[in-house]
Amino acid sequence: MSTPLDHFGYRRGTFSAEKVSLSKLAEEFGTPLYVYSKAAFSEPFNQLTQALGDVPHLLCFAVKANSNLSVLAHLAKIGAGMDLVSSGELKRALRAGSASSKIVFSGVGKTRSEIEEALAASIFSFNVESISELSLLSECAMAVGKTARVALRFNPDVDAQTHPYISTGLKENKFGLDRSEILKIGSQKAKYPGVEISGLSIHIGSQILSLSPFEDAFIKTKRMAAELEKKLGHPLSFLDLGGGVGITYDREKPPTIAAYAKLITKHFGSKSDLKSRYRILLEPGRMFAGNAGVLLSRVLHRKPRKGKDFVIVDAGMNDLARPALYGSYHGILPVEKSRGLGKQSKCDIVGPVCESSDCFAKSRKFPDRLRAGDLIAFLSTGAYGMTMASEYNTRSRPAEILVDQGHYELVRRRETFEEMIDAEVIRGKLK
């Protein structure tokens, strides 16, 4: 499993992405600035592919984690499929060159137009989350004379032991079908013409730091698959086991990719009781992207207060929402190593947005010499960073850079004010 500094670190005293100085990038492109390492995306993908060995599989990157077209194009090029949850993400995946035969459509709220668009693209499968969705999918498929391949999303009621906002496999969560609903569908499959029930899917949550929830979910999934097959009268061809293991943000010790793959092999590989008869789909997002990016920011002011200072930076909660939304931890380092030396004091690292929740770190020790103009890097922001960014306070979303060894490219330019207001209209009657 990659750690926050595997592809980012100090090089000749300056924090760098692979071989590229972040100071140089800040000077050329300004801040806030997302910087990604191409190698950091490739490494976990290759590790998981190799570790799965003889298990037939398809790794579908969760587009919601990082939807930059150049990132998606790179992942598609090295063999990844795509897991998506909207028409926009479908368009992104196809624009980036993803094969439609490697695309899975998840999500609880697929609209008619989204289903029609996905059918027209001939995607691999739909993860169906409700009986009403299955009925709509059947109707849409029949209307265009196509057969929709489906995996029924099973809610196994497993506690992923993660933040409640990213737990998705408990019965109180909005996701998936329970056992009785799945068996009802299986026994009434004739009610859904145009639909081919070929798989079963699960997704119990994100940033999971133990293998035990996966073990529990896998056992329940095998049982559910066997029951569903009896009702259907035919075998399933694939199982979608959802996202991967968590990553290191602070001092967490998530399972290794090898250990995760070993668990999958134990339950679904050639040495298991299933003898690899299922193709296994996985939907890693954070596991591939989280430690593949940093957010570069510049200190605007240092405001002393009794007991601690406020270090005000030019990145805000609109650029990186996770700390405000989840209370998430991100490592923060000075870009110039020399600025991190000497005495340290407790500080709050805050942004310029007019919200008290616009805070990246509370009472964390930072060097006293860190001052206005200095650059800092927020670590582990490759997943759910830019994809959750907004224009709150009419602030332009950051630019994005993709680094490949000593080379780098601007893969998304910073928004202009005109672009932010381009879709808005002042109607004459409202003047």
C-alpha positions in Angstrom: 0.0 0.0 0.0 1.4 3.4 -0.9 2.0 5.9 1.8 1.7 9.7 1.6 5.4 10.1 0.7 6.1 7.2 -1.7 6.1 9.5 -4.7 6.3 12.8 -3.0 9.3 13.9 -0.9 12.1 16.4 -0.3 14.6 16.7 -3.1 17.5 19.1 -2.5 15.5 20.7 0.3 12.3 21.3 -1.7 9.2 19.1 -1.5 8.7 17.5 -4.9 6.4 15.3 -6.9 8.6 12.6 -8.4 11.4 14.8 -9.7 9.5 18.0 -10.1 9.8 20.8 -7.5 6.5 22.0 -6.1 8.0 25.5 -5.8 8.6 25.5 -9.5 5.0 24.5 -10.2 3.6 27.1 -7.8 5.7 29.8 -9.6 4.4 28.7 -13.0 0.8 27.9 -12.3 -0.1 29.7 -9.0 -1.9 28.3 -6.0 -4.0 26.6 -4.8 -2.8 23.8 -7.1 -3.5 20.1 -7.2 -0.4 18.0 -8.2 -0.7 14.3 -9.1 1.9 11.6 -9.6 1.2 9.3 -12.6 3.4 6.6 -11.0 1.3 6.8 -7.8 -1.8 5.9 -9.7 -0.1 3.0 -11.5 1.5 1.4 -8.6 -1.5 0.2 -6.6 -3.3 -0.9 -9.8 -0.3 -3.0 -10.8 0.1 -4.4 -7.3 -3.5 -5.5 -7.0 -3.5 -6.9 -10.5 -0.5 -9.1 -9.7 -1.7 -10.0 -6.3 -5.0 -11.4 -7.6 -3.1 -13.9 -9.7 -5.4 -16.5 -11.3 -8.6 -14.9 -10.1 -10.5 -13.6 -13.2 -11.1 -9.9 -12.4 -11.8 -6.4 -13.7 -10.6 -3.4 -11.7 -13.1 -0.5 -12.2 -11.7 2.8 -10.9 -14.3 4.8 -9.0 -14.5 7.9 -11.1 -16.0 9.9 -8.2 -12.6 9.7 -6.4 -10.8 11.6 -9.2 -12.5 12.4 -12.4 -9.7 14.4 -14.2 -9.8 13.3 -17.9 -6.0 12.8 -18.0 -6.0 10.7 -14.9 -8.9 8.5 -16.3 -7.1 8.2 -19.7 -4.0 7.0 -17.9 -5.9 4.4 -15.9 -7.8 3.2 -18.9 -4.5 2.9 -20.8 -3.0 0.6 -18.2 -6.2 -1.6 -18.2 -8.6 -0.2 -15.6 -12.3 -0.2 -16.1 -14.5 2.6 -14.7 -17.2 2.6 -12.0 -19.5 5.6 -12.3 -22.6 7.0 -10.8 -23.9 9.7 -13.2 -24.3 10.6 -16.8 -21.5 13.1 -16.4 -19.1 10.5 -15.2 -20.1 8.2 -18.1 -19.3 11.0 -20.5 -16.0 11.5 -18.8 -15.1 7.8 -18.9 -15.9 7.5 -22.6 -14.2 10.8 -23.4 -11.0 9.5 -21.6 -11.0 6.4 -23.8 -12.4 3.9 -21.4 -13.8 0.8 -23.1 -17.6 0.7 -22.6 -17.2 -3.1 -22.0 -15.3 -2.2 -18.8 -17.8 0.3 -17.4 -20.1 -0.4 -14.4 -22.9 2.0 -13.5 -23.6 2.2 -9.7 -25.7 4.5 -7.6 -29.2 4.6 -6.0 -30.7 7.3 -8.2 -30.2 6.5 -11.9 -32.6 8.5 -14.0 -34.4 7.3 -17.1 -32.1 9.4 -19.4 -29.0 8.1 -17.6 -30.1 4.5 -18.1 -30.9 5.2 -21.8 -27.5 6.8 -22.3 -25.7 3.9 -20.6 -27.7 1.3 -22.7 -26.8 3.2 -25.9 -23.1 3.0 -24.8 -23.4 -0.8 -24.2 -21.7 -0.7 -20.8 -20.7 -3.9 -19.0 -23.3 -3.8 -16.2 -25.7 -1.9 -14.0 -25.5 -2.3 -10.2 -29.2 -2.3 -9.4 -30.2 -0.9 -6.0 -34.0 -1.2 -5.9 -36.9 -3.1 -7.3 -38.3 0.1 -8.9 -35.0 0.8 -10.6 -35.0 -2.8 -12.0 -38.5 -2.2 -13.4 -37.3 1.1 -15.0 -34.2 -0.6 -16.4 -36.4 -3.4 -17.9 -38.7 -0.8 -19.5 -35.8 1.2 -21.0 -34.1 -1.9 -22.3 -37.2 -3.3 -24.0 -37.9 0.1 -25.6 -34.6 0.0 -27.4 -34.4 -3.7 -28.0 -31.3 -4.3 -25.8 -30.5 -6.7 -23.0 -29.2 -5.0 -19.9 -26.6 -7.0 -17.9 -27.4 -6.5 -14.2 -25.8 -7.1 -10.8 -28.2 -6.9 -7.9 -26.6 -4.8 -5.1 -26.8 -6.7 -1.9 -26.8 -4.8 1.4 -25.1 -7.4 3.7 -25.6 -5.3 6.9 -21.9 -5.2 7.7 -20.3 -2.5 9.8 -17.3 -1.2 7.8 -15.9 0.5 11.0 -15.4 3.7 9.1 -16.8 7.3 9.2 -20.7 7.0 9.2 -20.8 9.3 6.1 -18.9 6.8 4.0 -20.4 3.6 5.5 -22.6 2.0 2.8 -23.3 -1.6 3.9 -25.5 -1.3 7.0 -29.2 -1.9 6.8 -29.9 1.7 7.8 -27.9 3.0 4.8 -29.7 3.9 1.6 -27.8 1.5 -0.5 -28.7 -1.9 -1.9 -31.3 -4.6 -1.6 -31.9 -6.8 1.4 -32.0 -10.6 1.2 -35.8 -10.8 0.9 -35.9 -8.3 -2.0 -33.2 -10.2 -3.9 -34.9 -13.5 -3.5 -38.2 -12.0 -4.6 -36.5 -10.6 -7.7 -34.9 -14.0 -8.4 -38.2 -15.8 -8.2 -40.0 -13.2 -10.4 -37.3 -12.7 -13.0 -39.9 -13.1 -15.8 -41.4 -9.7 -14.7 -38.2 -8.0 -15.9 -37.8 -8.7 -19.7 -34.8 -7.1 -21.3 -32.8 -7.7 -18.1 -30.1 -10.4 -17.6 -29.4 -10.9 -13.9 -25.7 -12.0 -14.2 -24.1 -10.8 -11.0 -24.3 -9.8 -7.3 -22.6 -6.7 -6.0 -21.8 -5.3 -2.6 -20.1 -2.1 -1.4 -19.7 -1.8 2.4 -17.9 1.6 2.6 -14.7 3.5 2.1 -11.4 4.0 4.1 -11.8 0.6 5.7 -8.8 -0.2 7.9 -9.4 -3.8 8.8 -10.0 -7.0 6.8 -12.6 -8.3 9.1 -15.5 -6.3 7.6 -14.5 -7.6 4.2 -14.4 -11.2 5.5 -17.9 -10.9 6.9 -19.2 -9.3 3.7 -17.6 -12.0 1.5 -19.1 -14.8 3.5 -22.5 -13.3 3.3 -22.1 -12.6 -0.4 -21.3 -16.2 -1.2 -24.4 -17.4 0.7 -26.6 -14.8 -1.0 -25.2 -15.7 -4.4 -26.0 -19.4 -3.9 -29.5 -18.6 -2.8 -30.1 -16.2 -5.7 -28.8 -18.8 -8.2 -31.4 -21.3 -6.9 -34.2 -18.8 -7.5 -32.9 -17.8 -10.9 -32.3 -21.4 -12.1 -28.9 -20.4 -13.6 -25.4 -19.5 -12.2 -24.2 -16.0 -11.9 -21.1 -15.1 -13.9 -19.6 -12.3 -11.8 -19.5 -10.8 -8.3 -18.7 -7.1 -7.7 -17.1 -6.8 -4.3 -17.0 -3.0 -4.2 -14.1 -0.7 -3.1 -10.7 -1.5 -1.7 -8.9 -1.0 1.6 -8.1 2.3 3.2 -4.9 4.4 2.9 -2.6 6.1 5.3 -3.5 9.7 6.0 -1.9 10.0 9.4 -0.7 7.0 11.4 -3.3 4.5 10.2 -2.1 1.0 9.3 -4.5 -0.3 6.6 -4.2 -3.8 5.3 -1.7 -4.2 2.5 -2.9 -4.8 -1.0 -1.4 -8.2 -0.9 -3.4 -9.1 2.2 -6.6 -7.8 0.7 -6.0 -9.8 -2.5 -5.2 -12.9 -0.4 -8.6 -12.6 1.3 -10.3 -12.4 -2.1 -8.4 -15.4 -3.4 -9.2 -17.3 -0.2 -12.9 -16.9 -0.9 -13.1 -16.7 -4.6 -9.8 -18.0 -6.1 -8.9 -21.4 -7.6 -8.2 -22.9 -4.1 -11.6 -21.8 -2.8 -14.7 -23.9 -2.8 -15.9 -21.8 -5.8 -13.0 -22.8 -8.0 -12.8 -19.3 -9.6 -16.2 -19.7 -11.4 -17.0 -16.1 -10.8 -15.3 -13.2 -12.4 -14.5 -10.7 -9.7 -15.1 -7.0 -10.1 -13.6 -4.4 -7.8 -14.3 -0.6 -7.5 -11.2 0.9 -5.9 -11.1 4.7 -5.8 -9.3 6.1 -2.8 -6.9 3.1 -2.8 -5.6 4.1 -6.3 -5.9 7.9 -6.0 -5.7 9.0 -2.4 -1.9 9.1 -2.1 -1.4 10.1 -5.7 -2.0 13.8 -5.1 -1.2 16.8 -3.0 -2.8 20.2 -2.8 -0.3 23.1 -2.9 -1.1 26.3 -1.1 0.5 29.5 0.0 0.4 31.2 3.4 -1.3 34.5 3.3 -1.1 35.7 6.9 0.0 34.4 10.3 -2.3 35.9 13.0 -1.1 35.5 16.6 -3.6 34.6 19.3 -3.2 33.7 23.0 -2.5 30.0 23.1 -2.1 29.4 19.4 -1.7 31.2 16.0 -4.0 31.2 13.0 -2.1 30.4 9.8 -4.3 31.6 7.0 -3.6 30.0 3.6 -5.0 30.6 0.1 -6.7 27.2 -0.2 -10.2 27.0 1.3 -12.8 24.4 2.1 -14.1 25.0 -1.4 -10.8 23.5 -2.7 -10.5 20.7 -0.2 -13.8 19.9 1.6 -12.9 16.7 3.5 -11.6 18.3 6.7 -14.8 20.5 7.0 -17.1 17.8 5.9 -15.7 14.8 7.8 -13.1 16.2 10.2 -10.6 14.4 8.1 -6.8 14.5 8.8 -4.4 15.5 6.1 -0.6 15.8 6.6 0.7 19.3 6.0 4.3 20.1 5.2 6.3 23.2 4.3 7.4 23.0 0.7 10.9 24.3 1.6 12.3 22.0 4.2 14.2 24.8 5.9 10.9 26.5 6.8 10.1 23.5 8.9 13.1 23.8 11.2 13.4 25.3 14.6 10.8 26.0 17.3 7.2 24.9 16.8 4.0 26.2 18.2 0.3 25.2 18.1 -1.6 26.6 15.2 -4.9 26.3 13.4 -4.4 26.1 9.6 -7.4 27.9 8.1 -8.6 29.1 4.7 -10.1 32.4 3.5 -13.7 31.2 3.2 -16.2 33.0 5.4 -17.0 29.9 7.5 -15.6 28.9 10.8 -15.6 25.3 9.4 -13.0 26.4 6.9 -10.2 24.8 8.9 -7.7 22.2 7.8 -6.0 21.5 11.1 -6.6 22.5 14.7 -4.0 23.0 17.4 -1.4 21.2 15.3 2.3 22.1 15.8 3.9 24.1 13.0 7.3 25.9 12.8 7.3 29.5 14.1 9.3 30.6 11.0 6.4 29.6 8.7 5.2 33.0 7.4 3.3 34.8 4.7 4.5 33.8 1.2 5.7 30.3 2.3 4.3 27.3 0.4 2.7 24.3 2.1 1.5 21.0 0.8 -1.6 19.1 1.9 -0.8 15.4 1.6 -3.1 12.6 0.4 -5.5 14.7 -1.6 -5.6 12.7 -4.8 -9.1 11.3 -3.9 -12.2 13.3 -3.2 -10.2 16.5 -3.4 -10.9 18.2 -6.7 -14.0 16.2 -7.3 -15.6 17.7 -4.2 -14.4 21.2 -4.9 -16.9 24.0 -5.4 -17.1 27.7 -6.3 -18.3 28.8 -2.8 -17.6 32.4 -2.2 -17.2 32.7 -6.0 -13.7 31.3 -5.7 -12.2 29.7 -8.8 -11.5 26.0 -8.5 -7.8 25.1 -8.6 -5.7 24.0 -11.6 -4.4 20.5 -11.8 -1.0 19.2 -12.8 0.0 15.6 -13.7 3.7 14.7 -13.2 5.4 11.9 -14.9 9.0 11.6 -13.7 10.7 14.8 -14.7 7.9 15.9 -16.9 4.6 17.7 -16.0 1.5 18.8 -17.8 -1.3 21.2 -17.0 -4.3 18.8 -17.1 -6.9 21.3 -15.9 -6.5 25.1 -16.0 -7.8 27.3 -13.3 -11.3 28.6 -13.8 -11.8 32.2 -14.7 -14.6 34.4 -13.4 -16.2 34.5 -16.8 -16.3 30.7 -16.9 -17.9 30.6 -13.4 -20.8 32.8 -14.5 -21.1 31.6 -18.1 -24.2 29.6 -17.4 -26.0 32.4 -15.6 -28.5 34.8 -17.2 -29.9 38.1 -16.0 -33.4 38.1 -17.5 -34.8 41.3 -18.7 -38.0 41.0 -16.6 -35.9 40.7 -13.4 -33.8 43.8 -14.0 
